[in-house]
Amino acid sequence: MRTTLILDDDVAVLVERLRREQDVGLKALINDARRRGLREMSAPRRSRKPFRTKTFDGGRLLVPSVDNAAELLAEVECEGYK
């Protein structure tokens, strides 16, 4: 099958670099890359292990309330706020 393939600039640079490193023709390199990519894309997706965040008990709050951010900052910075 003959078709026109338009590559983005970044892809064209990578293709040319690989073509020179492997000393193969453009057609062979593109076909190999497409075969690998299509095989990977059509493979069943591997299920990922769910990410879990470990928790810990930090004890009681050392400030009376965290509802008012300005008041909390003043308390932490030992300012005479209010």
N, C-alpha and C positions, 0 to 999 in steps of 0.2 A: 504494500500500500504506500502510496506517495502522498505526502501532505506537507503543508507549510507549518513550521513550528516557530512561534514567536516567544523568545525568552526574555525575562526581565533582566536588567543589566547585572544585578548581583548574581543571578543564576548563570548567566553567560560567562562571567568571570570565573566562577567555580568550575563550570564545565571545561573551559579552556585550560585551567590549571590542572585539572585531573587528566585531561586528554594528553597534555604534555608529559605529566609525571608517569602515566601508564603507557605512553607511546602507542596509543590506539587511535583509530579514526573516530570522527564525530558520531557517525551513525552507530557504531558499536557501543560507544560510551553511553549515548542517549538511550539506546535500547536496553542496555544492562541496567541503567538507573531506573528506567520506567518499570522494568520487570521487578526489580527489588522493591520499588515503591508500591506498585500495585499488589504485590504479594503481601507486603506489610499491611497495607490498607484493607485487604480482604480477609486477613487473619482475624480470628475471634479476639475480642478485646480481653486482656488479662484483667481480672478483678483486682482492684487495689485494696490493700488492708486499710480499714478506716482509721483516720487519724484520731487519736485520743489525747486529750490534754489531762495530765495528772493534776489533781487538786491537793491542796493541803489546808489544814486549819491554821490560819494566821493568828488566832486568838481574838481578843476583843479589840475594838477600835480604840485608838489612843486619843481621838478627838471626839467631841460630843456629836457632831453631825457633819455629813459631807454634802448636804443639800445646797448650801450656798458656797460656791467656789471662792468668792472674794473673801468671805469670812474664814474659810478654811486656810487659805494662803496667809492671811494675816495672823492666824493662830500659829501656823507652822513657823512663820518668820518672826514670831514674837513681837509683833507690832501692837501698839495700843489701838486696836480697831474697835469701832462702835461709837 
